[in-house]
Amino acid sequence: MAKHRNINKLSKLLQEVLVELGEDTNREGLLETPARWAKSLLTQTEGTKENPAEHLKTIFELPEDIYPDYSEDMIIVDKIEFSSLCEHHIAPFKGLTHIGYIPNPNTRKIVGLSKLSRVVDLFSQKLQIQERLTNQITQAIYDYLKPLGVITVIQARHYCMIQRGVKQRNSVTTTIAKRGIFTEQNNLENKFQNYISLKLEKKMG
């Protein structure tokens, strides 16, 4: 019931916005628009009601014959699609998230691969900026899995740049956040970045 009350209240507010924009909210094409707009906004901000890091609590332990000692081998989940709303203009930005982490041989913790996608999804479902989003994802993985290191790269197109102002339709913003040994050893970041570049070239080709 609370959700329906939110939709009703939000619909009325959004109807006023349309009126202020000079629209006739009684015409056929706009009759249901405030309600649809309200539902869309509530869906796009679902992450404000849930702690995304909770999905990292389902942790598995690596078998003994894997990573017996220190290793530079990574677990990488790339091209996780996301969309979010820029908190500055309430305009969408969307793109791809690439995550790599190196399990700690002492704790041997890993997480289900789908959980990483869910973490990205929930952190993005709120009013955001790309810089914060990148750091929140990285810090959550680092805090819960205690890996040797984790790196997150996000590449996104911002519609506040496409539809207004400078109108840069082909501009892509890249943000990077690192924790642990990724901050100490450039060869590890290079290894990750080279893999991501190779995969993206294949996709674009």
C-alpha positions in Angstrom: 0.0 0.0 0.0 2.8 2.4 0.8 4.2 2.0 -2.7 0.8 2.8 -4.2 0.5 5.9 -2.0 4.0 7.0 -3.2 2.9 6.6 -6.8 -0.3 8.6 -6.3 1.5 11.4 -4.5 4.3 11.5 -7.0 1.9 11.4 -9.9 0.2 14.5 -8.7 3.5 16.3 -8.3 4.7 15.3 -11.8 1.4 16.4 -13.3 2.1 19.8 -11.9 5.5 19.7 -13.5 3.9 19.0 -16.9 1.5 21.9 -16.4 4.4 24.2 -15.6 6.1 23.1 -18.8 3.0 24.3 -20.7 1.5 20.9 -21.4 -2.2 20.1 -21.4 -2.4 17.1 -19.1 -6.0 16.4 -20.1 -5.1 15.5 -23.7 -5.1 11.8 -24.5 -1.4 11.3 -24.9 -0.7 12.7 -21.4 -3.5 11.2 -19.4 -1.5 8.4 -17.9 1.9 10.0 -18.2 2.2 11.3 -14.6 1.5 7.7 -13.3 3.9 6.1 -15.7 6.6 8.7 -15.0 6.1 8.1 -11.2 6.5 4.3 -11.6 9.6 4.8 -13.7 11.2 7.1 -11.2 10.4 4.7 -8.3 11.9 1.8 -10.2 15.1 3.8 -11.1 15.7 4.7 -7.5 15.0 1.3 -5.9 18.6 1.1 -4.7 17.8 3.7 -2.0 15.7 1.2 -0.2 18.2 -1.7 -0.1 21.8 -2.1 0.9 23.6 -3.4 -2.3 26.4 -4.9 -0.2 24.0 -7.4 1.3 24.3 -9.4 -1.9 28.0 -9.9 -1.2 27.2 -11.9 2.0 26.6 -15.1 -0.1 30.3 -16.1 -0.1 31.9 -19.3 -1.3 35.3 -20.7 -0.5 37.8 -21.7 -3.2 38.7 -25.4 -3.4 42.1 -26.2 -2.0 43.6 -27.0 -5.4 42.9 -23.5 -6.6 45.1 -20.5 -5.7 47.2 -22.6 -3.3 49.6 -19.7 -2.9 49.7 -16.0 -3.9 48.6 -15.6 -7.5 48.1 -12.7 -9.9 45.2 -14.6 -11.5 42.0 -12.6 -11.4 38.3 -13.1 -11.4 36.9 -10.7 -13.9 33.3 -9.9 -14.7 33.1 -7.4 -17.6 30.6 -5.6 -19.6 27.9 -5.4 -16.8 25.3 -3.1 -18.3 23.8 -0.5 -16.0 21.7 2.7 -16.2 21.4 5.4 -13.5 20.2 9.0 -13.0 22.6 11.8 -12.7 21.9 13.7 -9.4 22.8 17.0 -11.0 20.2 17.1 -13.8 18.1 14.0 -13.2 19.2 12.8 -16.6 20.2 9.2 -17.4 23.7 8.0 -17.8 24.4 4.4 -18.8 27.2 2.2 -19.9 29.4 -0.8 -18.9 31.0 -1.8 -15.6 34.1 -4.0 -15.5 35.2 -5.6 -12.2 38.3 -7.6 -11.4 39.5 -9.0 -8.1 42.2 -11.3 -6.8 41.0 -13.6 -4.0 43.0 -13.6 -0.8 44.8 -17.0 -0.4 44.3 -16.8 3.4 40.5 -16.2 3.4 39.9 -17.9 0.0 36.6 -16.0 -0.4 34.8 -15.6 -3.7 31.2 -14.5 -4.5 28.7 -15.7 -7.0 29.2 -13.9 -10.3 25.6 -12.8 -10.6 25.9 -11.1 -7.2 28.5 -8.7 -8.7 25.9 -7.7 -11.4 23.3 -7.2 -8.7 25.6 -5.0 -6.7 26.2 -2.8 -9.7 22.5 -2.7 -10.5 21.5 -1.6 -7.0 24.2 1.0 -6.5 23.2 2.5 -9.8 19.4 2.6 -9.0 19.6 5.9 -7.1 20.5 9.4 -7.8 24.2 9.1 -8.5 27.4 10.5 -10.0 29.7 8.1 -11.9 32.6 8.8 -9.6 30.7 7.8 -6.5 29.2 4.8 -8.2 32.6 3.4 -9.1 34.0 3.9 -5.6 30.9 2.4 -3.9 31.1 -0.8 -5.9 34.8 -1.2 -5.4 34.7 -0.5 -1.6 31.8 -2.9 -1.0 33.7 -5.8 -2.7 36.9 -4.9 -0.8 35.1 -4.8 2.5 33.1 -8.0 2.2 35.4 -10.3 0.3 38.7 -9.1 1.8 40.5 -9.8 -1.5 44.1 -9.0 -2.2 42.9 -6.3 -4.5 39.9 -5.1 -6.5 39.5 -2.8 -9.5 36.4 -1.3 -11.1 36.2 0.5 -14.4 33.0 2.2 -15.6 32.5 3.6 -19.0 29.3 5.6 -19.5 27.5 8.1 -21.8 25.8 11.0 -20.0 22.6 12.3 -21.4 23.1 15.6 -19.7 26.0 16.0 -22.1 24.1 14.6 -25.1 20.8 16.5 -24.8 21.8 19.8 -23.3 24.7 22.2 -22.9 27.8 21.0 -25.0 25.7 18.3 -26.7 28.6 15.8 -27.0 26.9 12.8 -28.5 30.0 10.6 -28.8 31.7 11.4 -25.5 32.4 8.6 -23.1 33.3 9.1 -19.4 35.7 6.6 -17.8 36.2 6.3 -14.1 38.5 3.9 -12.2 38.6 2.9 -8.6 41.3 0.6 -7.1 41.9 -1.1 -3.7 44.6 -3.3 -2.3 47.5 -4.4 -4.4 46.0 -2.8 -7.5 47.1 0.5 -6.0 50.6 -0.8 -5.5 51.4 -2.8 -8.6 50.8 -1.2 -12.0 51.4 -4.5 -13.8 48.2 -5.8 -12.3 46.1 -2.8 -13.5 47.8 -3.1 -16.9 46.9 -6.8 -17.1 43.3 -6.0 -16.3 43.1 -3.0 -18.7 44.6 -4.9 -21.5 42.1 -7.7 -21.1 39.2 -5.2 -21.0 40.5 -3.4 -24.1 40.8 -6.6 -26.0 37.3 -7.7 -25.2 35.9 -4.3 -26.1 37.7 -4.3 -29.4 36.2 -7.7 -30.2 32.8 -6.4 -29.3 33.1 -3.3 -31.4 34.6 -5.3 -34.3 
